[in-house]
Amino acid sequence: MIRENRVEELEQAIGYRFLQPNLLERALTHRSAVPEDATTRIRSDNEQLEYLGDAVLGMLVSEYLSTAFQEWSEGQLSKSRARLVNAASLYAAARRLSLGNYLRLGKGEEKTGGREKPALLADAFEAIVAAIYLDGGLPAARDFVKSALLDTAVEVEGSRLGWSDNKSALQELLQAKGLAPARYAVVREAGPDHQKTFWIQVDVPGLVNATGTGTNKKEAEQSAAAQALELLRAEDVIRTKVK
């Protein structure tokens, strides 16, 4: 079990006090920490909470976006929701809350750096959304999602949330101008397997090249594409505004 003072510490971080603390403990329990027991059919890990949290999170993010950006098309809303609830976004939110410090892991996951694994942290974030929803209802879950995820994302991204992802946006821009597609290549990677950093270079033939970093290749490609878009705009190479 998580020590009482640690529960209170986490409740303070997430801004919600549980009436049923066992829900919070379950949300933080990875399946590796639960011994297999054929005599019980009741799951005590966070997988079912993760499943429920995914649905609650998608609904709350959709609700927020459709209210905050009433002028957006369905396509813009869908792209924004996808960016906000993807694994990288939830991992970042979980890191801000230091959820890794509170996870209950088996020895194997502990040894392989499970407290820093993006997938485990993203799953735990979804499970906490579900735990709050079950404990305090939709208003409590809505407040948590807004403070832990949406406020930061909207402050950083603003209306850019409705744009295509950076890699697609760069491709669309180049295609619209009849230019050759961008080329991506890994130029460096470092760190242990569970916590790698990738450097990827994108080359827009004859115009610009840029390098981005990320905890996986996809994230690094998106970062590189964002840098390329910024350089193209700064150098006034292409005057088309990407939306």
Residue pairs with C-beta under 8 A, 6 or more apart in sequence:
1 25
2 10
2 24
2 25
2 28
2 102
2 104
6 102
7 18
7 21
7 24
7 25
10 24
10 97
10 99
10 102
11 17
11 18
11 24
13 97
13 98
14 97
14 128
14 132
14 144
14 148
15 143
15 144
15 147
15 148
16 132
16 135
16 136
16 140
16 143
16 144
18 24
18 131
18 132
18 135
18 136
19 135
19 136
20 134
20 135
23 49
23 131
23 134
23 135
24 128
24 131
24 135
25 104
26 44
26 45
26 46
26 49
26 127
26 131
27 46
27 49
27 124
27 127
27 128
27 130
27 131
28 46
28 99
28 102
28 103
28 104
28 124
28 127
28 128
29 44
29 45
29 46
29 103
29 104
30 45
30 46
30 103
30 104
30 105
30 106
30 109
30 114
30 120
30 124
31 45
31 46
31 47
32 105
32 106
32 108
32 109
32 114
33 45
33 104
33 105
33 106
33 109
34 43
34 44
34 45
46 123
46 124
46 127
47 123
49 126
49 127
49 128
49 130
49 131
50 123
50 124
50 126
50 127
50 130
51 130
52 130
52 133
52 134
53 125
53 126
53 127
53 128
53 129
53 130
53 131
53 133
54 85
54 126
56 129
56 130
56 133
56 138
56 141
57 85
57 126
57 129
57 145
58 81
58 85
60 129
60 138
60 141
60 142
60 145
61 81
61 84
61 85
61 145
61 149
61 150
62 77
62 81
63 142
64 145
64 146
64 150
65 72
65 77
65 80
65 81
65 84
65 161
66 77
68 154
69 76
69 77
69 80
69 159
69 161
69 162
72 80
72 162
76 162
76 163
77 162
79 161
79 162
79 163
79 164
79 165
80 161
80 162
83 89
83 157
83 161
83 165
84 149
84 150
84 153
84 161
87 118
87 119
87 122
88 118
88 215
88 216
88 219
89 149
89 153
90 121
90 122
90 125
90 126
90 149
91 118
91 119
91 121
91 122
91 125
91 215
93 125
93 148
93 149
93 152
94 100
94 121
94 122
94 124
94 125
95 121
96 148
96 152
97 125
97 148
99 121
99 124
99 125
99 128
100 115
100 116
100 120
100 121
101 115
103 114
103 115
103 120
103 121
103 124
105 114
105 115
105 120
109 117
109 120
112 194
113 192
113 194
113 195
114 120
114 194
116 194
116 195
117 194
118 215
118 216
125 148
125 149
128 144
129 141
129 144
129 145
132 140
132 141
132 144
133 140
133 141
153 161
154 161
162 243
163 169
163 242
163 243
164 172
164 242
165 222
166 222
166 223
166 225
166 226
166 229
167 221
167 222
167 225
169 225
169 229
169 242
170 182
170 202
170 204
170 225
170 228
170 229
170 242
171 181
171 182
172 242
173 229
173 232
173 238
173 240
173 242
174 180
174 181
174 182
174 204
175 181
176 240
177 238
177 240
179 204
179 205
179 207
180 204
180 205
180 206
182 202
182 203
182 204
182 225
182 228
183 202
183 203
183 205
184 200
184 201
184 202
184 203
184 221
184 224
185 200
185 201
185 203
186 198
186 199
186 200
186 217
186 220
187 199
187 200
187 201
187 211
188 198
188 199
189 196
189 197
189 198
189 199
190 196
190 197
191 197
195 215
196 215
196 216
197 213
197 214
197 215
198 213
198 214
198 215
198 216
198 217
198 219
198 220
199 211
199 212
199 213
199 220
200 211
200 212
200 213
200 214
200 217
200 220
200 221
200 223
200 224
201 209
201 210
201 211
201 224
202 209
202 210
202 211
202 212
202 221
202 224
202 225
202 227
202 228
203 209
204 228
204 232
207 232
207 237
207 238
208 228
208 231
208 232
208 235
208 237
209 228
210 224
210 227
210 228
210 230
210 231
211 224
211 227
212 220
212 221
212 222
212 223
212 224
212 225
212 226
212 227
213 220
213 223
214 220
214 221
214 222
214 223
229 242
232 238
